[in-house]
Amino acid sequence: MIKTILVLLGVVLLAFAADAKVAVTDKAATHKSKLLEVDVHYPVTGRPAIDKLLADYARDRMAEVTAADAASDPGHTYSVHLAYRVTRNDDKFFAVFFTGDEYTGGAHPNPFEESFVFLMPDGARVFLPELVDGARGMSSLSNLAIADLTKRFLAKPDDAMTTADWIKTGTTPAQLAQTAFEWNPNALVLHFGAYAVAPYAAGRQDVRLPMSAIAGITRPDPRASAASFDCAKAASAIEKAVCADAALARLDRRVAEAYARKRESDFNPKARLAALEEQRAWLKARNQSCATADAVCLSKSYQRRMTALQANP
């Protein structure tokens, strides 16, 4: 009797595992003329939270290449191509990895990549700093990526296609936060696109990190707040308010990442100092205007700062 119950329980669990997979249908948008070529594909799952983000991404890529723009350059055919593969589909995660290229003039098409990782069953999108242990985890990933790429490219310095500085610049925690990746059951794969860590001729570079190598930095709960600072050490009322709200924590982290990329991309000491002073001035203004640690006030402050950083990268 007990054996029969265990067998039936196993059947139920197998059925649940099978049902946990998301059914995927391919959606395509195509167009071909003398001015414009479009070949875009993206998945549809029947899950509104997931489908909206994926469809919006595909539309945004198409919007960057238009017939109106192509008409101003009749010597070339503008184009956008977008393909995808489902990299994970189980009861914990659903993930899609996009690859594509667009041509809007120039020597060659510009390749691009993007990754989407969703928590199941609700389909909430999650980002790399939320999968690893925030700033500490991203710093560890940066060191691991540098070590892998250095061994690959710089083992023979005379034949190297890149430099240590190039690798370091392309693998900072802030850069990794916007690097396409795969979160597989057995490994994290970082996909560095053209120019990220080496010249265009070197092509895309992938760094594969086994889950066993990053076990010490993976977060047991990716839904928990992941701010730009250690929430376990939150001291001020504002820091505690940020850590108490996962959406606010994400805003805090994104502002910090955008600011870091701005400073990292400018090698002019005066410009870097000006960026630092600007960030400090914003933090002071945030603390004064949101002294009561009101979530709405903080959200608006972060959004204004992000807009400013994006307007002046």
C-alpha positions as CSV (number, residue, x, y, z in Angstrom):
1,M,0.0,0.0,0.0
2,I,2.8,2.5,1.0
3,K,4.7,1.5,-2.2
4,T,1.6,2.2,-4.3
5,I,1.1,5.6,-2.7
6,L,4.8,6.5,-3.3
7,V,4.5,5.5,-7.0
8,L,1.4,7.6,-7.4
9,L,3.1,10.5,-5.7
10,G,6.0,10.2,-8.1
11,V,3.6,10.3,-11.0
12,V,1.9,13.4,-9.6
13,L,5.3,15.1,-9.1
14,L,6.4,14.2,-12.7
15,A,3.1,15.6,-14.0
16,F,3.7,18.8,-12.1
17,A,7.2,19.1,-13.4
18,A,5.9,18.7,-17.0
19,D,3.2,21.2,-16.5
20,A,5.7,23.7,-15.0
21,K,7.2,24.2,-18.5
22,V,5.9,27.2,-20.4
23,A,4.4,26.5,-23.8
24,V,6.2,28.7,-26.4
25,T,4.9,30.0,-29.8
26,D,7.0,31.8,-32.3
27,K,5.9,35.3,-33.3
28,A,7.5,36.8,-36.4
29,A,7.5,40.2,-38.1
30,T,9.0,40.3,-41.6
31,H,9.4,42.9,-44.3
32,K,11.7,43.2,-47.3
33,S,12.1,46.0,-49.8
34,K,14.9,48.0,-51.4
35,L,15.1,50.3,-48.4
36,L,14.3,48.1,-45.5
37,E,14.7,44.5,-44.4
38,V,13.1,43.2,-41.2
39,D,13.2,39.7,-39.9
40,V,12.3,39.6,-36.2
41,H,11.2,36.7,-34.1
42,Y,10.2,36.6,-30.4
43,P,8.4,34.0,-28.2
44,V,4.8,34.2,-27.0
45,T,4.0,32.2,-23.9
46,G,0.4,33.2,-23.0
47,R,1.8,34.7,-19.7
48,P,1.0,38.4,-19.9
49,A,3.8,39.6,-17.6
50,I,6.3,37.8,-19.8
51,D,4.8,38.4,-23.2
52,K,4.5,42.2,-22.8
53,L,8.2,42.6,-22.0
54,L,9.3,40.3,-24.9
55,A,7.0,42.0,-27.4
56,D,8.0,45.5,-26.3
57,Y,11.7,44.5,-26.7
58,A,11.1,43.3,-30.2
59,R,9.1,46.4,-31.2
60,D,11.8,48.6,-29.7
61,R,14.5,46.9,-31.9
62,M,12.3,47.4,-35.0
63,A,11.7,51.0,-34.1
64,E,15.4,51.8,-34.2
65,V,15.4,50.9,-38.0
66,T,12.8,52.6,-40.0
67,A,12.0,53.1,-43.7
68,A,12.0,56.9,-43.2
69,D,15.6,56.7,-42.1
70,A,16.5,54.4,-44.9
71,A,15.0,56.7,-47.5
72,S,17.6,59.3,-46.5
73,D,20.4,56.9,-47.4
74,P,19.2,55.2,-50.6
75,G,22.5,53.6,-51.3
76,H,22.0,51.0,-48.6
77,T,19.3,48.7,-47.3
78,Y,18.7,49.3,-43.7
79,S,17.9,46.1,-41.7
80,V,17.2,44.5,-38.4
81,H,17.3,40.8,-37.6
82,L,16.3,39.3,-34.3
83,A,16.4,35.6,-33.2
84,Y,16.0,33.9,-29.9
85,R,16.4,30.7,-28.0
86,V,14.8,29.6,-24.8
87,T,17.7,28.9,-22.5
88,R,15.7,27.7,-19.4
89,N,12.2,26.5,-18.9
90,D,11.4,24.8,-15.6
91,D,9.4,25.4,-12.4
92,K,12.0,28.0,-11.2
93,F,12.9,30.1,-14.2
94,F,11.9,30.8,-17.7
95,A,14.7,32.5,-19.7
96,V,15.1,33.8,-23.3
97,F,18.4,34.9,-25.0
98,F,18.1,37.2,-27.9
99,T,20.7,37.7,-30.6
100,G,20.5,40.0,-33.6
101,D,22.0,42.8,-35.7
102,E,20.9,46.1,-37.2
103,Y,22.3,48.1,-40.1
104,T,21.8,51.8,-40.2
105,G,24.8,52.7,-42.3
106,G,28.5,52.3,-41.6
107,A,31.1,49.6,-42.3
108,H,29.0,46.6,-41.0
109,P,25.8,45.7,-39.1
110,N,25.9,46.2,-35.4
111,P,25.3,43.0,-33.4
112,F,23.4,43.0,-30.1
113,E,22.3,40.6,-27.5
114,E,19.8,40.7,-24.6
115,S,18.7,38.3,-22.0
116,F,15.5,37.9,-20.1
117,V,15.2,35.8,-17.0
118,F,11.8,35.4,-15.3
119,L,11.0,33.9,-12.0
120,M,8.3,31.3,-12.0
121,P,5.4,30.9,-11.7
122,D,4.4,34.6,-11.8
123,G,6.9,35.6,-14.5
124,A,8.6,38.5,-12.6
125,R,11.7,39.6,-14.4
126,V,15.0,39.3,-12.4
127,F,18.4,40.7,-13.1
128,L,21.9,39.4,-12.5
129,P,22.7,41.4,-9.4
130,E,19.5,40.0,-7.9
131,L,20.6,36.4,-8.7
132,V,23.9,36.9,-7.1
133,D,24.6,38.6,-3.8
134,G,24.3,42.2,-4.9
135,A,27.5,44.3,-5.0
136,R,29.5,41.6,-3.4
137,G,28.4,39.0,-5.9
138,M,28.9,41.3,-8.9
139,S,32.5,42.1,-7.7
140,S,33.2,38.4,-7.4
141,L,31.8,37.8,-10.9
142,S,34.0,40.6,-12.2
143,N,37.1,39.0,-10.8
144,L,36.2,35.6,-12.2
145,A,35.5,37.1,-15.7
146,I,38.8,39.0,-15.7
147,A,40.7,35.8,-14.8
148,D,39.0,33.8,-17.5
149,L,39.5,36.4,-20.3
150,T,43.1,37.2,-19.2
151,K,44.0,33.5,-19.4
152,R,42.4,33.3,-22.8
153,F,43.7,36.4,-24.4
154,L,46.9,37.4,-22.6
155,A,48.6,34.0,-22.2
156,K,50.8,35.0,-25.2
157,P,51.1,38.9,-24.9
158,D,52.8,39.2,-28.3
159,D,49.7,37.6,-30.0
160,A,47.1,39.2,-27.8
161,M,44.1,40.8,-29.6
162,T,43.2,42.9,-26.6
163,T,44.7,44.5,-23.4
164,A,44.4,44.0,-19.7
165,D,42.8,47.5,-19.4
166,W,40.2,46.7,-22.1
167,I,39.3,43.5,-20.3
168,K,39.0,45.2,-17.0
169,T,36.9,48.1,-18.4
170,G,34.4,45.7,-20.0
171,T,34.0,43.5,-16.9
172,T,33.4,46.0,-14.1
173,P,30.4,45.2,-11.9
174,A,28.5,48.1,-13.6
175,Q,29.2,46.7,-17.0
176,L,28.3,43.2,-16.0
177,A,24.9,44.5,-14.8
178,Q,24.0,45.2,-18.5
179,T,25.8,42.2,-20.0
180,A,23.6,39.5,-21.6
181,F,23.8,36.2,-19.7
182,E,22.3,32.8,-19.3
183,W,21.3,31.5,-15.8
184,N,21.4,27.7,-16.4
185,P,21.0,25.0,-13.8
186,N,24.7,24.1,-14.0
187,A,26.3,27.4,-15.0
188,L,26.2,31.1,-15.5
189,V,27.3,32.1,-19.0
190,L,28.3,35.7,-19.6
191,H,28.0,36.9,-23.2
192,F,30.4,39.8,-24.0
193,G,29.4,41.4,-27.3
194,A,31.6,43.0,-29.9
195,Y,34.0,45.6,-28.5
196,A,33.1,44.8,-24.9
197,V,36.4,43.2,-24.0
198,A,38.2,42.9,-27.3
199,P,38.1,44.3,-30.9
200,Y,35.3,43.6,-33.3
201,A,37.5,41.0,-35.1
202,A,37.7,38.9,-32.0
203,G,33.9,38.4,-32.0
204,R,31.7,37.6,-29.1
205,Q,33.4,36.2,-26.0
206,D,31.6,33.9,-23.6
207,V,32.7,33.2,-20.0
208,R,31.2,30.1,-18.5
209,L,31.2,29.9,-14.7
210,P,30.0,26.6,-13.2
211,M,27.4,27.1,-10.5
212,S,29.7,25.3,-8.2
213,A,32.2,28.1,-8.6
214,I,29.7,30.8,-7.7
215,A,27.8,28.9,-5.0
216,G,29.0,31.2,-2.3
217,I,27.5,34.3,-4.0
218,T,24.1,33.0,-5.3
219,R,21.1,34.4,-3.5
220,P,18.5,31.9,-2.1
221,D,15.7,34.4,-2.8
222,P,16.1,36.5,-6.0
223,R,13.0,38.4,-5.0
224,A,14.6,40.0,-2.0
225,S,15.8,43.6,-2.2
226,A,19.2,44.1,-3.9
227,A,20.3,47.7,-3.5
228,S,23.6,49.2,-4.4
229,F,24.7,48.7,-0.8
230,D,24.6,45.9,1.7
231,C,21.0,45.9,3.1
232,A,22.3,44.0,6.2
233,K,24.2,47.2,7.1
234,A,21.4,49.7,6.3
235,A,21.6,52.4,9.0
236,S,19.7,55.5,7.9
237,A,15.9,55.7,7.6
238,I,16.3,56.2,3.8
239,E,18.6,53.1,3.5
240,K,16.1,51.1,5.5
241,A,13.2,52.3,3.3
242,V,15.1,51.4,0.2
243,C,15.8,47.9,1.5
244,A,12.2,47.4,2.6
245,D,11.0,47.8,-1.0
246,A,12.4,45.6,-3.8
247,A,11.4,48.1,-6.5
248,L,13.1,51.0,-4.7
249,A,16.2,48.8,-4.1
250,R,16.3,48.1,-7.9
251,L,16.1,51.8,-8.7
252,D,18.9,52.5,-6.2
253,R,21.1,49.9,-7.8
254,R,20.4,51.0,-11.3
255,V,21.2,54.6,-10.5
256,A,24.5,53.5,-8.9
257,E,25.3,51.4,-11.9
258,A,24.6,54.2,-14.4
259,Y,26.7,56.6,-12.4
260,A,29.6,54.1,-12.3
261,R,29.4,53.5,-16.1
262,K,29.5,57.3,-16.6
263,R,32.6,57.7,-14.5
264,E,34.3,54.6,-16.0
265,S,33.8,55.7,-19.6
266,D,35.4,59.2,-19.0
267,F,39.1,59.2,-18.6
268,N,39.3,63.0,-18.1
269,P,40.1,63.5,-14.4
270,K,38.2,66.8,-14.3
271,A,35.1,65.2,-15.9
272,R,35.3,62.3,-13.4
273,L,35.5,64.7,-10.5
274,A,32.6,66.7,-11.9
275,A,30.5,63.5,-12.1
276,L,31.4,62.6,-8.5
277,E,30.3,66.1,-7.3
278,E,27.1,65.8,-9.3
279,Q,26.3,62.4,-7.7
280,R,27.1,63.7,-4.2
281,A,24.8,66.8,-4.8
282,W,22.0,64.5,-5.9
283,L,22.4,62.3,-2.8
284,K,22.3,65.4,-0.6
285,A,19.2,66.7,-2.3
286,R,17.5,63.2,-2.1
287,N,18.2,63.0,1.6
288,Q,16.8,66.5,2.2
289,S,13.7,66.3,0.1
290,C,12.9,62.8,1.2
291,A,13.9,63.1,4.9
292,T,10.8,61.2,6.0
293,A,11.9,58.3,3.8
294,D,8.6,58.3,1.9
295,A,8.7,55.6,-0.8
296,V,7.0,57.8,-3.4
297,C,9.4,60.7,-2.8
298,L,12.4,58.4,-3.1
299,S,11.1,56.7,-6.2
300,K,10.6,60.1,-8.0
301,S,14.1,61.2,-6.9
302,Y,15.7,58.1,-8.3
303,Q,13.8,58.3,-11.5
304,R,14.8,61.9,-12.0
305,R,18.4,61.0,-11.4
306,M,18.3,58.1,-13.8
307,T,16.8,60.4,-16.5
308,A,19.7,62.9,-15.9
309,L,22.3,60.1,-16.2
310,Q,20.8,58.7,-19.3
311,A,20.6,62.2,-20.9
312,N,24.3,62.8,-20.2
313,P,26.0,59.4,-20.4
